[in-house]
Amino acid sequence: MDSQRARIQNIRSLKILVVNLMPKKANTEVQLLRHLANTPLQLEVEFLYMASHKSKNTSNEYLENYYRTFADIKDKCYDIMG
């Protein structure tokens, strides 16, 4: 499917949950989102972190602003989780 046809399709976005376990989370996010941006599909991407884990390389403030915990997403449905 080309980009123009994908834009006019009445298809809901794919909901993707990413469990980012990499130490440099922001760098990993950029790399992943760049690859995902190359598709004509509409995507909703959310990131998950383990609330019990204390990250050494990423601030808690960053995680709280841009990531979700399991408690936040436990009742949501995703098409892809990885």
PDB file of N, CA, C and O in Angstrom:
ATOM      1  N   MET A   1       0.855  -1.173   0.000  1.00  0.00           N
ATOM      2  CA  MET A   1       0.000   0.000   0.000  1.00  0.00           C
ATOM      3  C   MET A   1       0.899   1.232   0.000  1.00  0.00           C
ATOM      4  O   MET A   1       1.826   1.334   0.804  1.00  0.00           O
ATOM      5  N   ASP A   2       0.621   2.157  -0.899  1.00  0.00           N
ATOM      6  CA  ASP A   2       1.431   3.372  -0.937  1.00  0.00           C
ATOM      7  C   ASP A   2       0.960   4.367   0.131  1.00  0.00           C
ATOM      8  O   ASP A   2      -0.099   4.194   0.735  1.00  0.00           O
ATOM      9  N   SER A   3       1.759   5.400   0.348  1.00  0.00           N
ATOM     10  CA  SER A   3       1.491   6.373   1.418  1.00  0.00           C
ATOM     11  C   SER A   3       0.174   7.106   1.231  1.00  0.00           C
ATOM     12  O   SER A   3      -0.563   7.314   2.195  1.00  0.00           O
ATOM     13  N   GLN A   4      -0.132   7.502  -0.008  1.00  0.00           N
ATOM     14  CA  GLN A   4      -1.371   8.256  -0.254  1.00  0.00           C
ATOM     15  C   GLN A   4      -2.600   7.403   0.050  1.00  0.00           C
ATOM     16  O   GLN A   4      -3.548   7.883   0.671  1.00  0.00           O
ATOM     17  N   ARG A   5      -2.591   6.163  -0.374  1.00  0.00           N
ATOM     18  CA  ARG A   5      -3.735   5.282  -0.107  1.00  0.00           C
ATOM     19  C   ARG A   5      -3.860   5.008   1.390  1.00  0.00           C
ATOM     20  O   ARG A   5      -4.973   4.941   1.912  1.00  0.00           O
ATOM     21  N   ALA A   6      -2.758   4.851   2.073  1.00  0.00           N
ATOM     22  CA  ALA A   6      -2.791   4.594   3.516  1.00  0.00           C
ATOM     23  C   ALA A   6      -3.430   5.756   4.264  1.00  0.00           C
ATOM     24  O   ALA A   6      -4.141   5.539   5.245  1.00  0.00           O
ATOM     25  N   ARG A   7      -3.186   6.989   3.815  1.00  0.00           N
ATOM     26  CA  ARG A   7      -3.739   8.167   4.487  1.00  0.00           C
ATOM     27  C   ARG A   7      -5.256   8.239   4.392  1.00  0.00           C
ATOM     28  O   ARG A   7      -5.910   8.721   5.316  1.00  0.00           O
ATOM     29  N   ILE A   8      -5.825   7.765   3.282  1.00  0.00           N
ATOM     30  CA  ILE A   8      -7.273   7.889   3.106  1.00  0.00           C
ATOM     31  C   ILE A   8      -8.040   6.666   3.597  1.00  0.00           C
ATOM     32  O   ILE A   8      -9.271   6.680   3.618  1.00  0.00           O
ATOM     33  N   GLN A   9      -7.348   5.631   3.984  1.00  0.00           N
ATOM     34  CA  GLN A   9      -8.012   4.440   4.506  1.00  0.00           C
ATOM     35  C   GLN A   9      -8.610   4.737   5.872  1.00  0.00           C
ATOM     36  O   GLN A   9      -8.023   5.471   6.666  1.00  0.00           O
ATOM     37  N   ASN A  10      -9.753   4.180   6.139  1.00  0.00           N
ATOM     38  CA  ASN A  10     -10.396   4.352   7.438  1.00  0.00           C
ATOM     39  C   ASN A  10     -10.037   3.153   8.320  1.00  0.00           C
ATOM     40  O   ASN A  10     -10.881   2.317   8.642  1.00  0.00           O
ATOM     41  N   ILE A  11      -8.778   3.099   8.691  1.00  0.00           N
ATOM     42  CA  ILE A  11      -8.253   1.994   9.488  1.00  0.00           C
ATOM     43  C   ILE A  11      -7.713   2.582  10.784  1.00  0.00           C
ATOM     44  O   ILE A  11      -7.011   3.593  10.768  1.00  0.00           O
ATOM     45  N   ARG A  12      -8.037   1.954  11.893  1.00  0.00           N
ATOM     46  CA  ARG A  12      -7.538   2.468  13.162  1.00  0.00           C
ATOM     47  C   ARG A  12      -6.027   2.271  13.246  1.00  0.00           C
ATOM     48  O   ARG A  12      -5.460   1.411  12.571  1.00  0.00           O
ATOM     49  N   SER A  13      -5.404   3.058  14.063  1.00  0.00           N
ATOM     50  CA  SER A  13      -3.962   2.980  14.256  1.00  0.00           C
ATOM     51  C   SER A  13      -3.590   1.677  14.946  1.00  0.00           C
ATOM     52  O   SER A  13      -4.347   1.151  15.761  1.00  0.00           O
ATOM     53  N   LEU A  14      -2.416   1.166  14.608  1.00  0.00           N
ATOM     54  CA  LEU A  14      -1.868   0.029  15.341  1.00  0.00           C
ATOM     55  C   LEU A  14      -1.338   0.546  16.672  1.00  0.00           C
ATOM     56  O   LEU A  14      -0.599   1.530  16.710  1.00  0.00           O
ATOM     57  N   LYS A  15      -1.707  -0.102  17.741  1.00  0.00           N
ATOM     58  CA  LYS A  15      -1.232   0.297  19.070  1.00  0.00           C
ATOM     59  C   LYS A  15      -0.060  -0.594  19.442  1.00  0.00           C
ATOM     60  O   LYS A  15      -0.181  -1.818  19.507  1.00  0.00           O
ATOM     61  N   ILE A  16       1.081   0.051  19.685  1.00  0.00           N
ATOM     62  CA  ILE A  16       2.315  -0.675  19.968  1.00  0.00           C
ATOM     63  C   ILE A  16       2.819  -0.286  21.347  1.00  0.00           C
ATOM     64  O   ILE A  16       2.904   0.896  21.679  1.00  0.00           O
ATOM     65  N   LEU A  17       3.152  -1.290  22.146  1.00  0.00           N
ATOM     66  CA  LEU A  17       3.756  -1.068  23.456  1.00  0.00           C
ATOM     67  C   LEU A  17       5.178  -1.590  23.400  1.00  0.00           C
ATOM     68  O   LEU A  17       5.407  -2.752  23.061  1.00  0.00           O
ATOM     69  N   VAL A  18       6.135  -0.733  23.732  1.00  0.00           N
ATOM     70  CA  VAL A  18       7.546  -1.097  23.688  1.00  0.00           C
ATOM     71  C   VAL A  18       8.082  -1.157  25.109  1.00  0.00           C
ATOM     72  O   VAL A  18       7.998  -0.184  25.858  1.00  0.00           O
ATOM     73  N   VAL A  19       8.636  -2.309  25.472  1.00  0.00           N
ATOM     74  CA  VAL A  19       9.312  -2.459  26.755  1.00  0.00           C
ATOM     75  C   VAL A  19      10.783  -2.173  26.479  1.00  0.00           C
ATOM     76  O   VAL A  19      11.503  -3.024  25.956  1.00  0.00           O
ATOM     77  N   ASN A  20      11.216  -0.985  26.829  1.00  0.00           N
ATOM     78  CA  ASN A  20      12.573  -0.540  26.515  1.00  0.00           C
ATOM     79  C   ASN A  20      13.486  -0.845  27.697  1.00  0.00           C
ATOM     80  O   ASN A  20      13.449  -0.153  28.714  1.00  0.00           O
ATOM     81  N   LEU A  21      14.303  -1.884  27.558  1.00  0.00           N
ATOM     82  CA  LEU A  21      15.223  -2.289  28.617  1.00  0.00           C
ATOM     83  C   LEU A  21      16.649  -1.810  28.363  1.00  0.00           C
ATOM     84  O   LEU A  21      17.565  -2.149  29.113  1.00  0.00           O
ATOM     85  N   MET A  22      16.834  -1.031  27.317  1.00  0.00           N
ATOM     86  CA  MET A  22      18.173  -0.545  26.988  1.00  0.00           C
ATOM     87  C   MET A  22      18.597   0.543  27.966  1.00  0.00           C
ATOM     88  O   MET A  22      17.754   1.296  28.453  1.00  0.00           O
ATOM     89  N   PRO A  23      19.901   0.637  28.262  1.00  0.00           N
ATOM     90  CA  PRO A  23      20.357   1.634  29.241  1.00  0.00           C
ATOM     91  C   PRO A  23      20.165   3.076  28.770  1.00  0.00           C
ATOM     92  O   PRO A  23      19.784   3.934  29.566  1.00  0.00           O
ATOM     93  N   LYS A  24      20.421   3.352  27.504  1.00  0.00           N
ATOM     94  CA  LYS A  24      20.255   4.708  26.968  1.00  0.00           C
ATOM     95  C   LYS A  24      18.913   4.769  26.254  1.00  0.00           C
ATOM     96  O   LYS A  24      18.831   4.636  25.033  1.00  0.00           O
ATOM     97  N   LYS A  25      17.881   4.969  27.030  1.00  0.00           N
ATOM     98  CA  LYS A  25      16.513   4.857  26.527  1.00  0.00           C
ATOM     99  C   LYS A  25      16.184   5.857  25.423  1.00  0.00           C
ATOM    100  O   LYS A  25      15.575   5.485  24.420  1.00  0.00           O
ATOM    101  N   ALA A  26      16.572   7.104  25.587  1.00  0.00           N
ATOM    102  CA  ALA A  26      16.241   8.126  24.586  1.00  0.00           C
ATOM    103  C   ALA A  26      16.863   7.783  23.230  1.00  0.00           C
ATOM    104  O   ALA A  26      16.213   7.938  22.197  1.00  0.00           O
ATOM    105  N   ASN A  27      18.110   7.322  23.225  1.00  0.00           N
ATOM    106  CA  ASN A  27      18.765   6.941  21.968  1.00  0.00           C
ATOM    107  C   ASN A  27      18.031   5.779  21.306  1.00  0.00           C
ATOM    108  O   ASN A  27      17.828   5.771  20.092  1.00  0.00           O
ATOM    109  N   THR A  28      17.641   4.810  22.106  1.00  0.00           N
ATOM    110  CA  THR A  28      16.923   3.650  21.585  1.00  0.00           C
ATOM    111  C   THR A  28      15.571   4.060  21.021  1.00  0.00           C
ATOM    112  O   THR A  28      15.156   3.569  19.971  1.00  0.00           O
ATOM    113  N   GLU A  29      14.888   4.959  21.715  1.00  0.00           N
ATOM    114  CA  GLU A  29      13.588   5.449  21.232  1.00  0.00           C
ATOM    115  C   GLU A  29      13.726   6.086  19.859  1.00  0.00           C
ATOM    116  O   GLU A  29      12.940   5.801  18.955  1.00  0.00           O
ATOM    117  N   VAL A  30      14.717   6.943  19.703  1.00  0.00           N
ATOM    118  CA  VAL A  30      14.920   7.641  18.428  1.00  0.00           C
ATOM    119  C   VAL A  30      15.174   6.635  17.313  1.00  0.00           C
ATOM    120  O   VAL A  30      14.585   6.738  16.237  1.00  0.00           O
ATOM    121  N   GLN A  31      16.046   5.664  17.561  1.00  0.00           N
ATOM    122  CA  GLN A  31      16.349   4.663  16.540  1.00  0.00           C
ATOM    123  C   GLN A  31      15.099   3.879  16.153  1.00  0.00           C
ATOM    124  O   GLN A  31      14.827   3.683  14.969  1.00  0.00           O
ATOM    125  N   LEU A  32      14.350   3.439  17.138  1.00  0.00           N
ATOM    126  CA  LEU A  32      13.151   2.653  16.869  1.00  0.00           C
ATOM    127  C   LEU A  32      12.093   3.476  16.143  1.00  0.00           C
ATOM    128  O   LEU A  32      11.511   3.015  15.161  1.00  0.00           O
ATOM    129  N   LEU A  33      11.845   4.680  16.619  1.00  0.00           N
ATOM    130  CA  LEU A  33      10.805   5.513  16.013  1.00  0.00           C
ATOM    131  C   LEU A  33      11.170   5.946  14.595  1.00  0.00           C
ATOM    132  O   LEU A  33      10.281   6.140  13.766  1.00  0.00           O
ATOM    133  N   ARG A  34      12.446   6.099  14.306  1.00  0.00           N
ATOM    134  CA  ARG A  34      12.863   6.408  12.926  1.00  0.00           C
ATOM    135  C   ARG A  34      12.502   5.266  11.990  1.00  0.00           C
ATOM    136  O   ARG A  34      12.022   5.493  10.879  1.00  0.00           O
ATOM    137  N   HIS A  35      12.733   4.048  12.437  1.00  0.00           N
ATOM    138  CA  HIS A  35      12.377   2.892  11.604  1.00  0.00           C
ATOM    139  C   HIS A  35      10.865   2.793  11.430  1.00  0.00           C
ATOM    140  O   HIS A  35      10.377   2.539  10.329  1.00  0.00           O
ATOM    141  N   LEU A  36      10.136   2.990  12.504  1.00  0.00           N
ATOM    142  CA  LEU A  36       8.677   2.896  12.428  1.00  0.00           C
ATOM    143  C   LEU A  36       8.072   4.014  11.587  1.00  0.00           C
ATOM    144  O   LEU A  36       7.002   3.837  11.005  1.00  0.00           O
ATOM    145  N   ALA A  37       8.734   5.148  11.519  1.00  0.00           N
ATOM    146  CA  ALA A  37       8.222   6.284  10.744  1.00  0.00           C
ATOM    147  C   ALA A  37       8.257   6.018   9.240  1.00  0.00           C
ATOM    148  O   ALA A  37       7.611   6.730   8.472  1.00  0.00           O
ATOM    149  N   ASN A  38       8.998   5.010   8.819  1.00  0.00           N
ATOM    150  CA  ASN A  38       9.111   4.703   7.396  1.00  0.00           C
ATOM    151  C   ASN A  38       7.945   3.886   6.857  1.00  0.00           C
ATOM    152  O   ASN A  38       7.964   3.500   5.688  1.00  0.00           O
ATOM    153  N   THR A  39       6.951   3.616   7.656  1.00  0.00           N
ATOM    154  CA  THR A  39       5.794   2.854   7.199  1.00  0.00           C
ATOM    155  C   THR A  39       4.617   3.794   6.943  1.00  0.00           C
ATOM    156  O   THR A  39       4.473   4.806   7.629  1.00  0.00           O
ATOM    157  N   PRO A  40       3.782   3.470   5.967  1.00  0.00           N
ATOM    158  CA  PRO A  40       2.596   4.306   5.739  1.00  0.00           C
ATOM    159  C   PRO A  40       1.487   4.043   6.759  1.00  0.00           C
ATOM    160  O   PRO A  40       0.483   4.755   6.779  1.00  0.00           O
ATOM    161  N   LEU A  41       1.662   3.038   7.595  1.00  0.00           N
ATOM    162  CA  LEU A  41       0.645   2.713   8.596  1.00  0.00           C
ATOM    163  C   LEU A  41       0.600   3.769   9.688  1.00  0.00           C
ATOM    164  O   LEU A  41       1.608   4.406   9.996  1.00  0.00           O
ATOM    165  N   GLN A  42      -0.572   3.945  10.265  1.00  0.00           N
ATOM    166  CA  GLN A  42      -0.716   4.864  11.388  1.00  0.00           C
ATOM    167  C   GLN A  42      -0.422   4.085  12.666  1.00  0.00           C
ATOM    168  O   GLN A  42      -0.990   3.019  12.902  1.00  0.00           O
ATOM    169  N   LEU A  43       0.464   4.628  13.478  1.00  0.00           N
ATOM    170  CA  LEU A  43       0.913   3.934  14.680  1.00  0.00           C
ATOM    171  C   LEU A  43       0.728   4.796  15.915  1.00  0.00           C
ATOM    172  O   LEU A  43       0.888   6.015  15.863  1.00  0.00           O
ATOM    173  N   GLU A  44       0.392   4.161  17.013  1.00  0.00           N
ATOM    174  CA  GLU A  44       0.402   4.794  18.329  1.00  0.00           C
ATOM    175  C   GLU A  44       1.399   3.999  19.159  1.00  0.00           C
ATOM    176  O   GLU A  44       1.176   2.825  19.452  1.00  0.00           O
ATOM    177  N   VAL A  45       2.490   4.637  19.535  1.00  0.00           N
ATOM    178  CA  VAL A  45       3.560   3.947  20.254  1.00  0.00           C
ATOM    179  C   VAL A  45       3.629   4.467  21.680  1.00  0.00           C
ATOM    180  O   VAL A  45       3.653   5.675  21.916  1.00  0.00           O
ATOM    181  N   GLU A  46       3.661   3.541  22.620  1.00  0.00           N
ATOM    182  CA  GLU A  46       3.856   3.878  24.029  1.00  0.00           C
ATOM    183  C   GLU A  46       5.023   3.057  24.546  1.00  0.00           C
ATOM    184  O   GLU A  46       5.286   1.954  24.067  1.00  0.00           O
ATOM    185  N   PHE A  47       5.716   3.606  25.527  1.00  0.00           N
ATOM    186  CA  PHE A  47       6.857   2.930  26.124  1.00  0.00           C
ATOM    187  C   PHE A  47       6.539   2.542  27.558  1.00  0.00           C
ATOM    188  O   PHE A  47       5.866   3.274  28.284  1.00  0.00           O
ATOM    189  N   LEU A  48       7.038   1.372  27.951  1.00  0.00           N
ATOM    190  CA  LEU A  48       6.794   0.829  29.283  1.00  0.00           C
ATOM    191  C   LEU A  48       8.111   0.709  30.033  1.00  0.00           C
ATOM    192  O   LEU A  48       9.133   0.333  29.458  1.00  0.00           O
ATOM    193  N   TYR A  49       8.081   1.032  31.325  1.00  0.00           N
ATOM    194  CA  TYR A  49       9.238   0.778  32.177  1.00  0.00           C
ATOM    195  C   TYR A  49       8.790   0.067  33.435  1.00  0.00           C
ATOM    196  O   TYR A  49       7.625   0.137  33.824  1.00  0.00           O
ATOM    197  N   MET A  50       9.726  -0.615  34.064  1.00  0.00           N
ATOM    198  CA  MET A  50       9.430  -1.342  35.286  1.00  0.00           C
ATOM    199  C   MET A  50       9.547  -0.386  36.466  1.00  0.00           C
ATOM    200  O   MET A  50      10.635   0.115  36.746  1.00  0.00           O
ATOM    201  N   ALA A  51       8.460  -0.130  37.148  1.00  0.00           N
ATOM    202  CA  ALA A  51       8.444   0.827  38.257  1.00  0.00           C
ATOM    203  C   ALA A  51       9.374   0.395  39.388  1.00  0.00           C
ATOM    204  O   ALA A  51       9.877   1.237  40.133  1.00  0.00           O
ATOM    205  N   SER A  52       9.603  -0.897  39.520  1.00  0.00           N
ATOM    206  CA  SER A  52      10.459  -1.393  40.602  1.00  0.00           C
ATOM    207  C   SER A  52      11.946  -1.269  40.282  1.00  0.00           C
ATOM    208  O   SER A  52      12.785  -1.439  41.167  1.00  0.00           O
ATOM    209  N   HIS A  53      12.280  -0.975  39.028  1.00  0.00           N
ATOM    210  CA  HIS A  53      13.683  -0.873  38.613  1.00  0.00           C
ATOM    211  C   HIS A  53      14.153   0.576  38.683  1.00  0.00           C
ATOM    212  O   HIS A  53      13.448   1.482  38.239  1.00  0.00           O
ATOM    213  N   LYS A  54      15.324   0.793  39.231  1.00  0.00           N
ATOM    214  CA  LYS A  54      15.925   2.131  39.291  1.00  0.00           C
ATOM    215  C   LYS A  54      16.960   2.245  38.172  1.00  0.00           C
ATOM    216  O   LYS A  54      18.006   1.599  38.210  1.00  0.00           O
ATOM    217  N   SER A  55      16.659   3.058  37.198  1.00  0.00           N
ATOM    218  CA  SER A  55      17.546   3.234  36.052  1.00  0.00           C
ATOM    219  C   SER A  55      18.787   4.023  36.443  1.00  0.00           C
ATOM    220  O   SER A  55      18.704   5.009  37.176  1.00  0.00           O
ATOM    221  N   LYS A  56      19.936   3.580  35.946  1.00  0.00           N
ATOM    222  CA  LYS A  56      21.201   4.268  36.226  1.00  0.00           C
ATOM    223  C   LYS A  56      21.473   5.372  35.210  1.00  0.00           C
ATOM    224  O   LYS A  56      22.175   6.337  35.513  1.00  0.00           O
ATOM    225  N   ASN A  57      20.922   5.235  34.011  1.00  0.00           N
ATOM    226  CA  ASN A  57      21.254   6.150  32.917  1.00  0.00           C
ATOM    227  C   ASN A  57      20.125   7.088  32.507  1.00  0.00           C
ATOM    228  O   ASN A  57      20.345   8.011  31.722  1.00  0.00           O
ATOM    229  N   THR A  58      18.932   6.868  33.022  1.00  0.00           N
ATOM    230  CA  THR A  58      17.775   7.679  32.642  1.00  0.00           C
ATOM    231  C   THR A  58      17.099   8.177  33.911  1.00  0.00           C
ATOM    232  O   THR A  58      16.846   7.402  34.833  1.00  0.00           O
ATOM    233  N   SER A  59      16.812   9.460  33.954  1.00  0.00           N
ATOM    234  CA  SER A  59      16.228  10.041  35.169  1.00  0.00           C
ATOM    235  C   SER A  59      14.795   9.551  35.391  1.00  0.00           C
ATOM    236  O   SER A  59      14.073   9.242  34.443  1.00  0.00           O
ATOM    237  N   ASN A  60      14.409   9.489  36.647  1.00  0.00           N
ATOM    238  CA  ASN A  60      13.032   9.111  36.985  1.00  0.00           C
ATOM    239  C   ASN A  60      12.040  10.103  36.400  1.00  0.00           C
ATOM    240  O   ASN A  60      10.948   9.716  35.984  1.00  0.00           O
ATOM    241  N   GLU A  61      12.409  11.376  36.365  1.00  0.00           N
ATOM    242  CA  GLU A  61      11.531  12.405  35.803  1.00  0.00           C
ATOM    243  C   GLU A  61      11.236  12.110  34.326  1.00  0.00           C
ATOM    244  O   GLU A  61      10.093  12.216  33.882  1.00  0.00           O
ATOM    245  N   TYR A  62      12.267  11.742  33.580  1.00  0.00           N
ATOM    246  CA  TYR A  62      12.095  11.400  32.164  1.00  0.00           C
ATOM    247  C   TYR A  62      11.159  10.202  32.017  1.00  0.00           C
ATOM    248  O   TYR A  62      10.240  10.219  31.198  1.00  0.00           O
ATOM    249  N   LEU A  63      11.397   9.173  32.811  1.00  0.00           N
ATOM    250  CA  LEU A  63      10.563   7.973  32.741  1.00  0.00           C
ATOM    251  C   LEU A  63       9.116   8.282  33.096  1.00  0.00           C
ATOM    252  O   LEU A  63       8.200   7.794  32.434  1.00  0.00           O
ATOM    253  N   GLU A  64       8.904   9.072  34.114  1.00  0.00           N
ATOM    254  CA  GLU A  64       7.541   9.412  34.527  1.00  0.00           C
ATOM    255  C   GLU A  64       6.810  10.238  33.468  1.00  0.00           C
ATOM    256  O   GLU A  64       5.592  10.132  33.327  1.00  0.00           O
ATOM    257  N   ASN A  65       7.554  11.061  32.725  1.00  0.00           N
ATOM    258  CA  ASN A  65       6.944  11.902  31.689  1.00  0.00           C
ATOM    259  C   ASN A  65       6.645  11.154  30.393  1.00  0.00           C
ATOM    260  O   ASN A  65       5.611  11.392  29.769  1.00  0.00           O
ATOM    261  N   TYR A  66       7.534  10.256  29.982  1.00  0.00           N
ATOM    262  CA  TYR A  66       7.435   9.659  28.652  1.00  0.00           C
ATOM    263  C   TYR A  66       7.129   8.165  28.643  1.00  0.00           C
ATOM    264  O   TYR A  66       6.917   7.585  27.578  1.00  0.00           O
ATOM    265  N   TYR A  67       7.105   7.544  29.802  1.00  0.00           N
ATOM    266  CA  TYR A  67       6.881   6.106  29.894  1.00  0.00           C
ATOM    267  C   TYR A  67       5.656   5.809  30.741  1.00  0.00           C
ATOM    268  O   TYR A  67       5.190   6.655  31.504  1.00  0.00           O
ATOM    269  N   ARG A  68       5.147   4.601  30.596  1.00  0.00           N
ATOM    270  CA  ARG A  68       4.026   4.125  31.395  1.00  0.00           C
ATOM    271  C   ARG A  68       4.517   2.961  32.257  1.00  0.00           C
ATOM    272  O   ARG A  68       5.490   2.285  31.922  1.00  0.00           O
ATOM    273  N   THR A  69       3.825   2.749  33.364  1.00  0.00           N
ATOM    274  CA  THR A  69       4.101   1.573  34.190  1.00  0.00           C
ATOM    275  C   THR A  69       3.043   0.517  33.877  1.00  0.00           C
ATOM    276  O   THR A  69       2.062   0.788  33.184  1.00  0.00           O
ATOM    277  N   PHE A  70       3.257  -0.675  34.392  1.00  0.00           N
ATOM    278  CA  PHE A  70       2.274  -1.731  34.177  1.00  0.00           C
ATOM    279  C   PHE A  70       0.918  -1.334  34.752  1.00  0.00           C
ATOM    280  O   PHE A  70      -0.120  -1.623  34.156  1.00  0.00           O
ATOM    281  N   ALA A  71       0.925  -0.679  35.896  1.00  0.00           N
ATOM    282  CA  ALA A  71      -0.340  -0.235  36.505  1.00  0.00           C
ATOM    283  C   ALA A  71      -1.107   0.696  35.564  1.00  0.00           C
ATOM    284  O   ALA A  71      -2.338   0.679  35.541  1.00  0.00           O
ATOM    285  N   ASP A  72      -0.386   1.503  34.793  1.00  0.00           N
ATOM    286  CA  ASP A  72      -1.022   2.431  33.848  1.00  0.00           C
ATOM    287  C   ASP A  72      -1.689   1.709  32.674  1.00  0.00           C
ATOM    288  O   ASP A  72      -2.718   2.161  32.170  1.00  0.00           O
ATOM    289  N   ILE A  73      -1.110   0.600  32.245  1.00  0.00           N
ATOM    290  CA  ILE A  73      -1.549  -0.018  30.986  1.00  0.00           C
ATOM    291  C   ILE A  73      -2.244  -1.367  31.158  1.00  0.00           C
ATOM    292  O   ILE A  73      -2.666  -1.967  30.170  1.00  0.00           O
ATOM    293  N   LYS A  74      -2.369  -1.850  32.379  1.00  0.00           N
ATOM    294  CA  LYS A  74      -2.855  -3.223  32.583  1.00  0.00           C
ATOM    295  C   LYS A  74      -4.231  -3.490  31.985  1.00  0.00           C
ATOM    296  O   LYS A  74      -4.537  -4.634  31.647  1.00  0.00           O
ATOM    297  N   ASP A  75      -5.060  -2.474  31.846  1.00  0.00           N
ATOM    298  CA  ASP A  75      -6.396  -2.669  31.281  1.00  0.00           C
ATOM    299  C   ASP A  75      -6.502  -2.246  29.819  1.00  0.00           C
ATOM    300  O   ASP A  75      -7.597  -2.232  29.257  1.00  0.00           O
ATOM    301  N   LYS A  76      -5.384  -1.903  29.202  1.00  0.00           N
ATOM    302  CA  LYS A  76      -5.384  -1.493  27.798  1.00  0.00           C
ATOM    303  C   LYS A  76      -5.072  -2.686  26.899  1.00  0.00           C
ATOM    304  O   LYS A  76      -4.477  -3.672  27.334  1.00  0.00           O
ATOM    305  N   CYS A  77      -5.479  -2.578  25.659  1.00  0.00           N
ATOM    306  CA  CYS A  77      -5.188  -3.608  24.661  1.00  0.00           C
ATOM    307  C   CYS A  77      -4.224  -3.038  23.623  1.00  0.00           C
ATOM    308  O   CYS A  77      -4.365  -1.896  23.186  1.00  0.00           O
ATOM    309  N   TYR A  78      -3.256  -3.841  23.242  1.00  0.00           N
ATOM    310  CA  TYR A  78      -2.265  -3.451  22.240  1.00  0.00           C
ATOM    311  C   TYR A  78      -2.240  -4.495  21.135  1.00  0.00           C
ATOM    312  O   TYR A  78      -2.531  -5.669  21.361  1.00  0.00           O
ATOM    313  N   ASP A  79      -1.889  -4.049  19.944  1.00  0.00           N
ATOM    314  CA  ASP A  79      -1.747  -4.967  18.818  1.00  0.00           C
ATOM    315  C   ASP A  79      -0.391  -5.654  18.848  1.00  0.00           C
ATOM    316  O   ASP A  79      -0.253  -6.813  18.458  1.00  0.00           O
ATOM    317  N   ILE A  80       0.602  -4.916  19.318  1.00  0.00           N
ATOM    318  CA  ILE A  80       1.968  -5.432  19.355  1.00  0.00           C
ATOM    319  C   ILE A  80       2.589  -5.032  20.680  1.00  0.00           C
ATOM    320  O   ILE A  80       2.437  -3.899  21.136  1.00  0.00           O
ATOM    321  N   MET A  81       3.292  -5.978  21.294  1.00  0.00           N
ATOM    322  CA  MET A  81       4.014  -5.681  22.529  1.00  0.00           C
ATOM    323  C   MET A  81       5.380  -6.325  22.412  1.00  0.00           C
ATOM    324  O   MET A  81       5.497  -7.511  22.104  1.00  0.00           O
ATOM    325  N   GLY A  82       6.401  -5.544  22.656  1.00  0.00           N
ATOM    326  CA  GLY A  82       7.733  -6.119  22.536  1.00  0.00           C
ATOM    327  C   GLY A  82       8.773  -5.251  23.148  1.00  0.00           C
ATOM    328  O   GLY A  82       9.954  -5.597  23.129  1.00  0.00           O
TER     329      GLY A  82
END
